[in-house]
Structure formats: structure tokens, C-alpha cells
Amino acid sequence: MNKTSWEVTLIWVKAHAGILGNELADRLAKKTATNESLTEDYKRIPKIVVKRGLEEESVRMWQRNWTQTTKGSITKEYFPNVEERLKMKINLTQNFTAIVTGHGKTRAYLHRFKIIEEPTCPCGTAEQTTDHLIFECEIITKERERLKTSAVQNGSWPTNKKDLMRRHYRDFAQFINDIPFDKLNTE
């Protein structure tokens, strides 16, 4: 039997009291355990195989939940695949978190919660959203050009957010961390 095709399911049942299948399994187990003429015909499964199987199933369940939830839509654009995200080593900073979640730091977000009066970016062209900062804001053109140069060398621009994260992570993280939010969010 192929060990990789095994599936382990744990289900709680109330003892063996009155459950026909459990009573039968109990009798057969006792009969087999006391039968000294039987030889062992199985090999133990290493713990790492069981652990890996449980981890893989957990990631599949997480992915299913991630795909089905209506929350985190901005973050999903960067990380649509849970397994790929788990393999990444990401240096979390305030700017990085603000951009990939869409929470905090942008004028559109601060305006939404009535922290500031106006959502328009100081560049004057649009609301200051994460997309505006990444793809359009004229104030951070120099920072974006460095990112675009890298992206064009390794593909094309404009790229989607998933590719920014997957193919251009280092340059994208540098770009995000270079955004001067203190200058961009003054009233």
C-alpha cells in the first residue's frame, strides 16, 4: 500500500456502549491482540510523515477558508496562495503592513475613519489609496522608478500585486519602506 495515499480521520464517539461497529472492532482487536500465532505485517509510519500530512491538510483547509472569506480583499491580491506565502520570508514593517492590508497610513483610510478631513493625495490627482501610491502618485515617482526598473528587467510594468510580491519582493519592500508617509499625510 502506498503510504502517501493514506488518510487519517479522527472522530470522537461515546465509548463502545451500544455502538455495533465499535463493539465488533473491540472484540476483533482483543482477539487479534491475544492471538500469539499472528506475525506483525506492518511497518511503523514515521512521525514526520504524519506531521507532514497534518500540515498539508491544515494548509489546504486554510486556503479553502482564505478563498471563501470576503475579508482581506486587499491582502488577497498580494497573497492569493497560502502555501506560497508561508514559504516566503517577509520582513514586516509598519509601511509594509499598511500597504498589503490597506489599513492605516493612507489618506483614504484615515479619512474613512474621520481622522482627517480630506482623502485626496497631496499630489492632487486622486484619493490616496494603496493603489494610488504604488502605481500613480507623482510625489514618489523617483521611488517608483527604481521599482519599475527592476520589474521591467524581470518582466513588465505595470505588474499585478501578486507578481510584485512573488517576483519583485525585495525591490517592492524597499519601495514601500521608502514611502515618506509623514510628508504624504500632512493636512
N, C-alpha and C positions, 0 to 999 in steps of 0.2 A: 504494500500500500504506500502511496506517495504521501509523505509527511506534510508537504506543503498544501495538500488539499484538505487537511483536517479542519474541522470547525468545532470549537468548543463553546457550548452554551451553558451558562449557569442559571438554574431556575430553582427557586425555593418552593418546597412543598411541605405540607404539615406532616411530619414524621412518616410512619408507614401505616398508620392506623386506617384500615379500611380502604386503602387505595390498591386496587388489584394489581396493577403493573409494578408498584413498589414492593408489595408482598411477594410477588413472583421473583422479582430481582433479588430481594433479600434472601429467599430460600436458595436460589441458584448460586448466589455469592457464597453463602455458608457451605453449601455442598461442594463447590469448587475449592474453597479455601481449605477444607478438611480432606480433600482427595490428594493423597500423597503420591499417587501414580502419575499425576499430570506434571508435565515439564513446562517450564517457563518458555513461552514462544513470542515474547515481545521484547523490544529494547526500550529503554527509558528515553523520553524526549528531553533534550537539554533545556534547562530553564530559559536560556537565551532565545530558543525557538518559540517558546510560549510567550515570552516577553515581547518579542518582535511582532508576533501575531496580534497580541493585545494592543500594541502601539499602532500598528497598521489599521486595525479596526477603529481605534479611537480617532485617528486622523480622518478616516472615511466618514465617521459619524459627524465629526467637527465640520468637514467640508459640506456635508449634506445640510447641516444647520446653517452654516455660513451662506450657502447658496440660497436657502429658503427665507432667511430673515430679511425684513425690509429695513433694518437698521444698518448703519455703517456704509451707506452707499458710496461716499467719497473714498473711504479706505478700500472698499472692494475694487475700485478702479485701479488701485496700485497693487493690491494683493488679492486677485481673484482665486488663487490656488493656495490653500492652507499648507499643503506639503512643501511647495516651493518656498513659501515664507518661512517655514520652520527651519529650512536649510540655510537661510541667509543669516549672516552676522551683520546686525544693524546697530550702529551707534546712535542711540536715541538722544536727541536734544530737544529743547523746547520748540525751536523753529521746525525741526523735522516732524515732531508730533503734531504741531499746529497745522502744517501743510497736509500731511497724509490723512488727518482725521477731519480737517475743516473746522476744527474747534479752536477758538481763540486767535488772537493776534491780527486777523484781517479786519478791516473797517466794516465789511458787510456783516461779519459775525458779531462784532461789538455793537453795531447799530441794531441788529436783530434783538439784542437783549437790552436795548435802550441805555447802553453805557456811553455811547457817543451819538451825536445828532445826525451825522451825515455818513452814508456808506461809500460815497464816491472817493476814489483814489486821488491822492494829491496830483497825480499826472493829469487828472481831469478828463480822461477818456471813458471811464466806466466805473461800475462798482468794484471795489477792491475785494475780489474773491481769490481763492487759491488759484483758480484757472487764470484769472487776470494776471496775477503775479508771475506765474510760470511762463505764460505764453505771450503776454501783451504789454505789461507795464513799462512805460518809457523811462521811468526813473531808474530801473535796474537793468537797462539794456546791456551795459558792459558785463555784468554778471551773467546774463542770459547768453550773450555771445560766446563766452567761454564754454558754457554748457552745450550750445549749438555746435560749436566747432568739434567738440568731442563726439556728439551724436552723429554729425554728418560723416565723420571719419569712420564710424562704426555702424552706419545705417543711413537714416534720413531724419530730417526735421520738417514739420513738427512731428513728434512721435507721440504715441499714446502713453498714458501714465504707467501702465504695466511694463512697457519697454523701458521707460525712464528708470523704473526700479530694477528691472531684471538685467538690462543691458548696459545701463549708464549709472548704476547706483553711486559709485564714488563721486563722479562729477555732479550728479544731481544732488547728493547730500551736501557737497561743498557749496553748490549754488544756493540751496535752501539756507544753509548756515551763514551765508554771506548777505542774505536779505536784511537790510537795515530797518527792521520794524520800528525802531524808535523814531526814525525820520519819517517813515511812511504813515504813522498813526497820530501825528500831531494834528490838533484841531485847527 
